[in-house]
Amino acid sequence: MSYLINENYVRYECTCGCLMPISRLYFCRHCLKIRCGYCVCHEVDSHYCSNCMEHLSSAEAKVKKNRCNTCFDCPNCFHTLSVRATTRHAEDGSTKAPTKHYYLSCFFCRWTTRDVGIPEQTVASGNWPIKENPHAEKLSSFLEYYKLVAVREKSQREKKTFGPHRRGYTSITDKFGLTSMIARKRAGLPSLPLGGKDMSPKSLPLIKPCEAVEDIKPLPEEFFTSAPDLTKVTTIAQRHSNPMLQPEKTSDLHPQLRQFYIKCSQRCRSCEHNVSKPEYNPGSVKFKIRNAAYYHMPEVRIMTCEPLQSGHTSEIIIKVVNPTQHMTTLQFSPYQKLNEDDNQDLTLSQIRKPICNVVSNTDIDLPSSSIILPKLDDAAEYAEASDTQHFQDDPKVVVWRRGNKAAIKFTITPDKSLEKGTEVIFSFSLEYSYINTMATLESKQPQRSELQANVFVNPGQIVGNTNDD
């Protein structure tokens, strides 16, 4: 599992030129090309709360300001707060039944709403008090002002684009009732506002501009004389979690409403087909469409590698896995740049994509013969080690084979100019056969295609050179 944690060992080149591990790539079954996170459109399907699993649409989440109204986060450690109950008896000694009171508590850092003096509630799902922003009224006035400015600028642009043409057809003005408007204009009276709103600059609300303060309040003497108690001062993360208030002391911390999470689907930018689409239910981890790259193209892993020395030949064994349900044929060739003919019909903004800037500094001796990998068989994992299929493999190239996996030996030679500690990188093109089982309008039968993927491998660093021997 170490190769899954460190993803920089083996990287694939996307069609846009980015180098990504296979776990972060998609495969479009319509374009038959590799897509990364920059080559797909991200669409928000739904919003949901990870605590109460409430899911709602984007419009409803916008009304609720992207926060859940029933769940709270701990302002101290940012974990979810839980509701705890306590029983209280009557203080006057009467025979009334004891009542339950509820408060919020964090099971991780033991922070409670009692620490900051928030009153307890008599209902578990009661209306917990939320500290409002003291500048909310001022911000709302700014928002209304700029909304009116945006509407006025939009109407001015529409007037310039769709301006009326001056024509001397008085009959048309009489026909559509425009005579009164012309009369008002000749008399020097203002025109009637459209839509019941006056968009003139004088109608905009007045906003008091901000002024710089010359006299700054001096710091108290305790700031210089007494040592600060860091347990009572909030951290930067705690202040940034509530940017509207930004409390300076821990006694001013208040629970915050929990933010919504999203379920996002990815769509190919070229053919506009979905490559990933999750289930709408927030409690489900399944996908309706999941065209990840490790489901459709061979996966390359590093098994063993000899110590790397500059100018010295080393052997490396790479394991290739076939994840598909069909047999595939592998062919290794030197690194080849992707076909640039696909960018001829693209616009300038689409051509401005990241390109591969990684340069190989190692020579590799690739096998000339093709290698066949059987299809994925789940039952073969629990079967005996003996395989019923026999392949005419070169023992110097294929050193191990089991099921849909094969270990292939390569010889690499780092450049002589590499110094000790330099990262070794070599690349090659992997050509493989792919059978697309998706039915199309042209053909409903599975189509066989020969695809190519550029692979960059980083086996390690230079440990020495030949002159040190």
Secondary structure, 3 states (H helix, E strand, C coil): CHHHHCCCCEEEECCCCCEECHHHCEEECCCCEEECCCCEEEEEEEEECCCCCCEECHHHHHHCCCEEEEEEECCCCCCECEEEEEEECCCCCCCCCCEEEEEEECCCCCCEHHHHCCCCECCCCCCCCCCCCCCHHHHHHHHHHHHHHHHHHHHHHHHHHCCCCCCCCHHHHHHCCCHHHHHHHHCCCCCCCHHHCCCCHHHCCCCCCCCCCCCCCCCCCHHHHCCCCHHHECCHHHHHCCCCCCCCEHHHCCCEEEECEEEEEEEECCCCCEEEEECCCCCCCCEEEECEHHHCCCEEEEEEECCCEECCCEEEEEEEECCCCCCEEEEEECCCCCCHHHHCCCCHHHHCCCCCCCCCCEEEECCCCCEEECCCCHHHHCCCCCCCCCCCCCCCCEEEEECCEEEEEEEEEECCCCCCCCEEEEEEEEEEEEEECCCCCCCCCCEEEEEEEEEEEEEEECCEEHHHC
